Amino acid sequence: MATEWYKLSIDQTLKEVGSALDRGLAADEAARRLTERGPNELQEKAGRSKLEIIWEQFANILTVLLILAAGVSAFLGDWIEAVAILIIVVLNGILGYSQEYRAEQSMAALKRMSVPIVRVRRDGRLQEVSARDLVPGDVVVLETGNIVPADGRVTTSVNMRIEEAALTGESEPVEKDQSLVFNDDHALGDRRNMVYSGTLVNYGRGEFVVTSTGMETELGHIANLIQGVEEDDTPLQARLDRLGRALAYAALALITVMIVLGLLRGETDYGELLLTAVSLAVAAIPEALTAVVTIALSLGAQRMLKRQALIRRLPAVETLGSVTIICSDKTGTLTLNRMTVQAVDMANHTYSFQHNEATRRLEIMKVGGETPHLGTNPTLDLLLVSGALNSDAILAHETEAQAIGDPTEAALVNAAALVEMRKPDLEHAFPRIAEVPFDSTRKRMTTVHRVPSNDDEVPDSLAAVWQRRDLAQVTEPPFVAFTKGSVDGLLQISASVWDEGQVKPIDDGWRQRIMTAHDEMAAKGMRVLGMALRGWSSQPDKNDEETLERDLIFVGMFGLIDPPRPEVRDSVAKCKAAGIRPVMITGDHPLTARHIAQQIGIADNDKFITGQELDRLSP
């Protein structure tokens, strides 16, 4: 039984793998383990050789019958017929070989990737080694931007968040915590004390001790399952095989009947009788059938290639017409793989971000059937400005709302950019002078900004927003601090609530209203972030959480989710109309998965099944 590393403490894990946190492995021990376990890479089954691809072009009954027919024709002296049949067989083989060989070469090119260099602690010092040389027991150092090279138990996490969408389907980066030790079974995406090969460090830094490498990693298990799939004949191949057998039996029957009839009529020239019977049998075989099928499939493969779909084997083109169920991943396939603000909630107001099919852009719509709303509410402006300034993400494009950085923070920056409040302009008007970074204990982040003292310090692009002086209570103090984090945590340190430009004391009624809105967003599978602020008459003398994170004014909440691709709903509808049942398979949170499935039309009820429940089902 495989070791459940997420249920072990750091000391227990180090003991199991025979390593030490401060020294790592000795170089000679690492070399011994590498020889014993092999390199840290996915072992792939050998691809088809040229001879195998050539052989497959002729290894079917129809082609064999054609070759036999050519031989018989040559034996009977009909060389024109024999040469014509052989030309058809050879051209058919060349066409099929060239198409499939090019596909194999393209697949091989897609799989070639550079082997990363990783920082590992050996003999008590940090070294840089190839990821292929990692072995269980190595202590690996991770930083933002690193790809995790192997599976392991987290030993140090400094605000380390890892994007595991490729493995679990969870679009939101997972915050790692080395102190966690689980007693119960947990799904892969919930094991916050583990890291897995192929995932990406999105934020922070940390260290982990390697527990599994190569094909023993979770990624290796997936690769092993994929490679273990047995290949069956496609429906077309099966039908052609049946046709070939039927023709072979028919030819034998025809030869037998002709010989019997000849003998009954008293024919004595047995050689002539046999040649006549074989000639009729050869004439019954459709020489052009295989060529027509190969040409049709090749043309289909070329058409699919123009649509960005690479067909590895020609018969696979035909199977697309026999599909009855499509199983699809969620993150990045059905969704954009980009966290996006879907809703904002303020005192007595809720707005949703909806995709406009005509303009292909997101628009802000007020919930409750009112007219479209775009940047005309000062409180909404304040919330969007707060979210954009209280983030480290940056806009990647001068004109489009495309930010790079932590997915959640990028979503906040993009939301502000939608109403023409772009991050560079905001930072110019409200320069950051101090901050208290996010950490997993507080679950908050605070930034302090200088407020523009006059209109000349405000960029022209923000002039319209700046002139809405309902923001006076925030903009009059020369400094302002913005804090974002979990809603329940912010409510504990907030003394007031922002209500239409007025600051009102927060009471049980307000708390209940805020938490109700929070729960409604969470029930739709959204990640909910709260925003609060506080004005300062002078620059704070201390930049710590005790000073900055108290007596805040709660402004509102963001509801974020990885939204479905705009074109997916139409694609799902077309599948259903064609009699194809689409199924979504994801490691994401069940509530999020259900919400996305309902949005795109895959599901019209609340039924779903988790991976752990699926494991418990009997075969």
Disulfide bonds with the S-S distance in Angstrom:
none
